[in-house]
């Protein structure tokens, strides 16, 4: 940089002034979020369940129906080739195969 010059002396193109700097970390999050949503959708389709939604369900061996938000038991997403997945409804954890009846509410 030449002596006596500062940032105000540079001739910036007008288009550059209208664009905000991009946060590369933010792009990584959006890609992660998109991949996570695709995996959740694939799990829902494969196992016939409604993840992260309010449901009414009955488990094998239980007389009463349970209501709440159906979620995965782990923060780590299971692999799509897994034969079973662990789920959670409130404080109750169970395998997807234990679901006798499930309805989105």
Steps between C-alpha positions, in 0.01 A plus 500: 500500500636835405579751768221752560221286352224339699191294429293801397736566209424167328249497217253226598243388240143598592383136481749397767355752743155342473618150589558402859788270586397135512550297813638164389404344833139594433510323163633189674211510746241530222655200323501301827138597569392404148671161522344439841151577367554262206613223736203555733264482200667178379466347849133600515436339162695181580350437845154653445528745790454876548816633667503830688121525483225462759353152484261272680633145518459169670790270575479121496410380848364840612126553545497878500584728209785747539519853360798726442776593263663194342878541476810293450650378828846618394631826359704294255296407195480126438628359172236439235602132481420443871222246550363666814513844659453615859230760553386716789160636599543710812698287746411169333753343259422210268584340165297600198386136472321537838247743349162333459314810386616856420303804385619858445294753699 
